Amino acid sequence: MKRKSLRKPATPRPPRDRPPKKDAGRQVQRVNSIISSAGLTSRRNADNWIKSGRVIVNGRVVTEPGAQAVWGADRIEVDGREIPEPSPRIYLMLNKPFGYICSLKDPQGRPLVTDILEDIPQRVYPVGRLDFDTLGLLLLTTHPRYRVPRTYKVTIAGKITDQALNRLRKGVRLKGGSSGSTKLSPVSLSEKQSVFRMTITQGKSRQVRRMLEAVGHEVIHLIRIGFGMLTLGNLKVGEYRYLETDEIASMKKLVGLV
């Protein structure tokens, strides 16, 4: 069962990043991805539709799963019905609450981060993930996902040693490979607990928690406070806002889109 939205958006009007016109050049994509992004079906099932001859691009039936097209420039039809042009791209920042899943569906029926969003007609996707029990900054967008630096505020029980901090900075060995180097900045260290900022560039499952476990510590509170150049600021838990135009431009520059 879906939960009601926690808060209304902090910023009511979204700056829109509209797709470029045909003569400005649009991205070539696989047809199965276009069909999926249009919300018709999954990419895997779209491949089946293509193989069975149900998809037409510019008047020609395509049957190869790897077929490509330019969404918004080429005419793409499924069962004789044209796929509409892509919606304007939007970018949202959400301060994710505890107990929400960063997915579009969950077999266990747990609440989804998209349940929080109000008045968002486009289908948006979480960029990267936050665990069920992790709070903080989550970016949602109609744009593809990219790997960018993520900054967390980490609280652990007990005082972390300089040796453990240095191990984390150099990278620790995890199941599936190295964590990679990490930037660390202590906030407060005491015998009772340690608080520090931690920036990673990978996004493996429960990575921060597993890294701390590798150096003998258990995370008792974890919140993501930064994503690339974006920071939570005063955005409250459960609240979301649209990114400003300059923030969108900076994120695009970071991932090499401009």
C-alpha positions as CSV (number, residue, x, y, z in Angstrom):
1,M,0.0,0.0,0.0
2,K,1.4,3.4,-0.9
3,R,1.9,6.0,1.8
4,K,0.7,9.6,1.3
5,S,3.3,12.1,0.4
6,L,5.2,13.6,3.4
7,R,5.6,17.1,2.1
8,K,4.9,19.4,-0.7
9,P,7.7,20.4,-3.0
10,A,10.0,23.2,-1.6
11,T,10.1,24.9,-5.0
12,P,6.9,25.0,-7.0
13,R,8.2,25.8,-10.5
14,P,10.6,23.5,-12.3
15,P,13.2,24.8,-14.7
16,R,12.8,22.7,-17.8
17,D,15.6,21.1,-19.8
18,R,13.8,20.5,-23.0
19,P,15.2,18.1,-25.6
20,P,17.0,19.8,-28.5
21,K,15.3,20.2,-31.8
22,K,16.1,17.8,-34.6
23,D,18.6,20.0,-36.3
24,A,20.4,20.5,-33.0
25,G,21.1,16.8,-32.8
26,R,19.4,14.3,-30.5
27,Q,20.8,11.2,-28.9
28,V,20.7,8.0,-30.8
29,Q,19.3,5.2,-28.6
30,R,18.3,1.6,-28.9
31,V,14.6,1.3,-29.8
32,N,14.0,-1.0,-26.9
33,S,15.2,1.7,-24.5
34,I,13.0,4.3,-26.1
35,I,9.9,2.0,-25.8
36,S,10.8,1.4,-22.1
37,S,11.4,5.1,-21.4
38,A,8.0,5.9,-23.0
39,G,6.5,3.7,-20.3
40,L,5.1,1.0,-22.6
41,T,7.0,-2.0,-21.3
42,S,10.3,-3.2,-20.0
43,R,13.4,-3.2,-22.3
44,R,13.4,-7.0,-22.3
45,N,9.8,-7.2,-23.3
46,A,10.4,-4.5,-25.9
47,D,13.0,-6.8,-27.5
48,N,10.3,-9.4,-27.9
49,W,8.0,-6.9,-29.5
50,I,10.7,-6.0,-31.9
51,K,11.5,-9.6,-32.8
52,S,7.8,-10.3,-33.5
53,G,7.6,-7.4,-35.9
54,R,5.4,-5.1,-33.9
55,V,7.7,-2.1,-34.1
56,I,8.0,0.2,-37.1
57,V,10.6,3.0,-37.4
58,N,10.1,5.5,-40.2
59,G,7.7,3.2,-42.0
60,R,10.0,0.2,-41.9
61,V,9.5,-2.8,-39.7
62,V,12.5,-3.4,-37.4
63,T,13.3,-6.9,-36.1
64,E,16.8,-6.6,-34.7
65,P,16.9,-6.1,-30.9
66,G,19.9,-3.7,-31.4
67,A,17.9,-1.4,-33.7
68,Q,18.5,2.3,-33.0
69,A,16.5,5.5,-33.5
70,V,16.4,9.1,-32.4
71,W,13.4,9.7,-30.1
72,G,11.6,12.8,-31.1
73,A,13.1,12.9,-34.6
74,D,12.3,9.4,-36.0
75,R,8.7,8.1,-36.2
76,I,8.4,5.1,-34.0
77,E,5.3,3.0,-33.9
78,V,4.2,0.0,-31.9
79,D,1.2,-1.9,-33.2
80,G,0.4,1.0,-35.5
81,R,0.4,3.6,-32.8
82,E,3.1,6.3,-32.7
83,I,5.1,6.8,-29.6
84,P,4.8,10.4,-28.5
85,E,7.8,12.7,-28.3
86,P,9.9,12.6,-25.1
87,S,8.6,14.8,-22.2
88,P,10.8,17.7,-21.1
89,R,13.5,16.5,-18.7
90,I,13.1,17.4,-15.0
91,Y,15.6,17.1,-12.1
92,L,14.5,16.7,-8.5
93,M,16.4,16.6,-5.2
94,L,14.7,14.6,-2.4
95,N,15.8,14.3,1.2
96,K,15.0,10.6,1.5
97,P,13.4,9.5,4.7
98,F,14.1,6.3,6.6
99,G,12.3,3.2,5.3
100,Y,11.8,4.0,1.6
101,I,13.1,2.0,-1.3
102,C,15.0,3.6,-4.2
103,S,13.1,1.6,-6.9
104,L,10.1,1.9,-9.1
105,K,8.5,-1.2,-7.6
106,D,9.1,-3.6,-4.7
107,P,7.8,-7.2,-4.5
108,Q,7.6,-6.8,-0.7
109,G,5.2,-3.9,-1.0
110,R,7.5,-1.5,0.9
111,P,7.1,2.3,0.3
112,L,8.9,3.7,-2.7
113,V,10.7,7.1,-2.9
114,T,8.4,8.0,-5.9
115,D,5.4,7.7,-3.5
116,I,6.6,10.9,-1.9
117,L,6.5,13.0,-5.1
118,E,3.4,15.1,-5.8
119,D,2.2,16.5,-9.1
120,I,5.1,14.9,-11.1
121,P,3.5,13.6,-14.3
122,Q,6.8,12.4,-15.8
123,R,8.3,9.0,-14.9
124,V,11.4,9.8,-12.9
125,Y,14.2,7.5,-11.9
126,P,16.5,7.5,-8.8
127,V,20.1,8.4,-9.8
128,G,22.0,5.9,-7.7
129,R,20.5,4.4,-4.6
130,L,20.2,4.9,-0.9
131,D,19.6,1.9,1.3
132,F,16.3,1.3,3.0
133,D,17.8,2.5,6.3
134,T,19.9,5.4,4.9
135,L,18.6,9.0,4.7
136,G,19.6,12.0,2.7
137,L,20.1,13.5,-0.7
138,L,18.6,11.5,-3.7
139,L,18.5,12.8,-7.2
140,L,15.6,11.8,-9.4
141,T,15.4,12.6,-13.1
142,T,14.1,11.6,-16.5
143,H,17.7,11.6,-17.6
144,P,20.0,8.5,-17.7
145,R,22.1,7.7,-14.6
146,Y,25.6,8.7,-14.1
147,R,28.3,7.9,-11.5
148,V,29.2,11.0,-9.5
149,P,30.9,11.6,-6.1
150,R,28.6,11.1,-3.2
151,T,29.2,12.6,0.3
152,Y,27.8,11.1,3.5
153,K,27.7,12.2,7.1
154,V,28.6,9.0,9.0
155,T,28.1,8.3,12.7
156,I,29.7,5.2,14.3
157,A,30.0,4.0,17.9
158,G,33.3,4.6,19.6
159,K,36.4,6.5,18.5
160,I,37.8,5.7,15.1
161,T,41.5,5.5,15.0
162,D,43.9,7.3,12.6
163,Q,44.9,3.9,11.2
164,A,41.3,3.1,10.3
165,L,40.8,6.5,8.7
166,N,44.0,6.0,6.6
167,R,42.8,2.6,5.5
168,L,39.5,4.1,4.4
169,R,41.2,6.9,2.5
170,K,43.4,4.4,0.6
171,G,40.5,2.0,-0.1
172,V,39.6,-1.2,1.6
173,R,39.0,-4.6,0.1
174,L,35.3,-5.6,-0.2
175,K,33.5,-8.5,-1.7
176,G,33.5,-7.8,-5.4
177,G,36.6,-5.6,-5.4
178,S,38.2,-2.6,-3.9
179,S,36.2,0.3,-2.5
180,G,38.5,2.8,-4.2
181,S,40.1,5.8,-2.6
182,T,37.9,7.9,-0.2
183,K,37.9,11.5,1.0
184,L,37.4,11.8,4.8
185,S,36.8,14.8,7.0
186,P,36.3,14.3,10.7
187,V,33.5,16.3,12.3
188,S,33.7,15.2,15.9
189,L,35.7,12.3,17.5
190,S,35.1,11.1,21.0
191,E,35.3,7.9,23.0
192,K,31.5,7.5,22.7
193,Q,31.1,8.1,19.0
194,S,32.7,9.4,15.9
195,V,31.2,11.6,13.2
196,F,32.8,12.4,9.9
197,R,32.1,13.3,6.3
198,M,33.0,10.6,3.7
199,T,33.0,11.0,-0.1
200,I,33.1,8.0,-2.4
201,T,32.8,7.7,-6.2
202,Q,31.5,4.1,-6.4
203,G,27.9,3.1,-5.7
204,K,28.1,-0.5,-4.6
205,S,25.3,-1.9,-2.4
206,R,25.7,-0.7,1.2
207,Q,29.2,0.4,0.4
208,V,29.8,2.9,3.2
209,R,28.5,0.4,5.8
210,R,30.6,-2.4,4.5
211,M,33.7,-0.2,4.3
212,L,33.3,0.7,8.0
213,E,32.7,-2.9,8.9
214,A,36.0,-3.7,7.1
215,V,37.9,-1.5,9.5
216,G,36.0,-2.8,12.6
217,H,33.2,-0.3,13.0
218,E,29.4,-0.4,12.7
219,V,27.5,2.5,11.3
220,I,24.7,3.7,13.6
221,H,23.5,6.6,11.4
222,L,24.1,7.4,7.8
223,I,22.8,10.3,5.7
224,R,23.9,11.4,2.3
225,I,24.5,15.2,2.3
226,G,26.1,15.7,-1.1
227,F,25.8,14.4,-4.7
228,G,28.3,15.9,-7.0
229,M,28.1,19.6,-6.5
230,L,24.6,19.4,-4.9
231,T,24.1,19.6,-1.2
232,L,21.0,19.1,1.0
233,G,21.2,22.5,2.5
234,N,18.0,23.1,4.6
235,L,15.9,20.6,2.7
236,K,13.9,18.8,5.3
237,V,13.4,15.0,5.5
238,G,10.7,14.0,3.1
239,E,10.8,17.3,1.2
240,Y,11.8,17.7,-2.4
241,R,12.5,20.5,-4.8
242,Y,13.4,21.1,-8.5
243,L,17.0,21.8,-9.3
244,E,17.8,25.3,-10.3
245,T,19.0,26.0,-13.9
246,D,22.6,26.6,-12.7
247,E,22.6,23.3,-10.7
248,I,21.4,21.4,-13.8
249,A,24.2,23.0,-15.9
250,S,26.8,22.2,-13.3
251,M,25.7,18.5,-13.1
252,K,25.8,18.2,-16.8
253,K,29.3,19.6,-16.9
254,L,30.3,17.1,-14.2
255,V,29.2,14.1,-16.1
256,G,30.5,15.4,-19.5
257,L,27.2,16.3,-21.2
258,V,28.4,19.8,-22.0
